[in-house]
Amino acid sequence: MAGTFITFEGIDGSGKSTHLRLLADFLRSGGLDVVLTREPGGTPVGNRLRAALLDASEEVDPLTELLVFAADRAQHVRRVLRPAIEEGRVIISDRYADATVAYQGAGRGFSAELISEIIALATEGLRPELTLLFNLSVAESNTRTRRRTNGQQAGDRLDAETAEFHTRVRDAYLRLAETEPDRIKVIETNRSVEETQECVRKVIVPFLIGRGHIRNANC
Ligand code: TYD
């Protein structure tokens, strides 16, 4: 059976990581073998790149940032994603190439041409079959991030960017979803975790049944 590659995207504080864990527990409790991974940091070298990229005390030039996210992705694609897909497994990644379009493209202002060339180089054309985009207003995401950090300024270097930056990122994600409605499904997260998770399962379970990974909806 062909493997299936799914990604979760969204602005910081949108809840994607929580929903990824809840979904993985649910699928695993039904006996499905899911590979959970993330960008940046889906490999040992990627974890070291992640630490450098997100360190709030580092001054990382935007071009360096773009290239290091791409380096992390190249390693991830070659060492984790491709092998897992060849083994026919279900892979869910917390972020992938859409994050570069949103953060480095719209956020930092690199041209669409450069962004797509760099993504093509790093991914060798590997694209997710399905992407869940967790949507939330920038104001609400700020409130959540501050709650998480006990009212302090948000944790990592990108979290600490301005509201304008996060608004550009959010708008770019929503534009991507409009351009690719078959691949990208928008999940609204301005409600309880349980309600949002139910919505996540309503999208994922039929999709995995359609791909032959789940035999019935009781999984
Ligand atoms: P993430 O692990 O989702 O952050 P958190 O643990 O705070 O939820 O992502 C780390 C940061 O990296 C996030 O601010 C988005 C950023 N990022 C990019 O700017 N470009 C990229 O290509 C990727 C994959 C992530």
Boltz pocket constraint, residues with backbone or C-beta under 6 A from the ligand:
constraints:
  - pocket:
      binder: B
      contacts: [[A, 12], [A, 13], [A, 17], [A, 38], [A, 39], [A, 40], [A, 54], [A, 69], [A, 94], [A, 95], [A, 96], [A, 97], [A, 99], [A, 100], [A, 101], [A, 103], [A, 104], [A, 156], [A, 158], [A, 159]]
      max_distance: 6.0
